[in-house]
């Protein structure tokens, strides 16, 4: 939808573009927090007393396109999230990169 500007379900041409999907966070102020793709513990490459030092890395946020006609929605990882996911795939067991194109080479 984001490339064509057309709803992939109903063919409609009116779309809402949401650059950062957020949700309410349960605190006293009812603040908003981004709805991130994922988080993972990733090795920093440094050694500590208990072995490899780890750091929490968050890949996010999501972007979304929503059809104004039928309500169909597609979610996309932001460009920043894609870069972070690549880092996570190198130093985490939670995120793996499956590269079908590399297998064809």
N, C-alpha and C positions, 0 to 999 in steps of 0.2 A: 504494500500500500504506500509506503513512504517513497518508493521510486516511481510508481505509476501515478500517484495521486487519485487512485480509484480503489474503492472498496473491493477486496477480493471475494467477498461473499455476495453482495447484492449489486455491485457495479456502480454504486453511488459515487458522486464526485465531491461531496461535502464531508471533510474530515477534520477532526480536532487533532492538533499536533501537541503532544505533551512532552516537553523537553526534559522533565525530571519528575518521575512518578514518586509521590510522597504519600505517607499515611500518618494518621494521628499517633502520637506516642503517649502512653499512659503515664503522664506526670501531672502535677498540679496545674500547670499552665496549658495543658492540651496542645503541646507543641507538635510541629510536623517534622518528620524525619524521612529522608529518602529511603525508598524501597530498593535496597541494593541487590545486585545479582547474587553474590555470595560472599562469604568471608572464610579465610583459611589461615591456619598457622603455617608460616613459611620460615625455613631456615635463613638466618641472617648471614651464614657463612663464617660466623665467629664461634669460638669455643668458650664454654662457660664451665663452672664447677660441675654441673650435672650433664655435660655433653654439649651438643649443638645448641646455640641460642636460637630461640624462635621469636617471631614477631607476628602479631595479628595483622593481616592485610585484608582490606575490604575492596571488592570489585563492585563498582556500581557507579552511577545509578542506572535504572531502566529508563528508557524513553518509550513512548507509546503513540500509536495512531488509533483513533476511535472514529468509526463511521457515524456521522450525525444522523443518518437515515435509519440504519438497522441496529446500531450499537455494537457491531462486531469490532473487536480490538486486536491489535497485534503489538507485542512488546518486543523491544530491541535493546540489546546491551549497548550502552554508549561507547564511543570510541575510547574514552578513558578506561572504561571497564574492560574492553577487549585487551588493552595493553597490560592491565593488571592481571587479567586471567592468564596471559602468556607467562608472566612472571610466576604466578601461582603454579602453573603446570610444570615449571622447572624445579620448584622446591617444596612441593606439597603432594601428599597422596590423595587429597580430596578432589583435586582438579587434574584431569588428564586431557591432553590434546590428541584427538583421533584424527589422523590426516590420511584420508582415503586417496587424495591426489598423490601423496608421496609414495604410496604403495604401488601406484601405476607406473612410476618412473623406473 
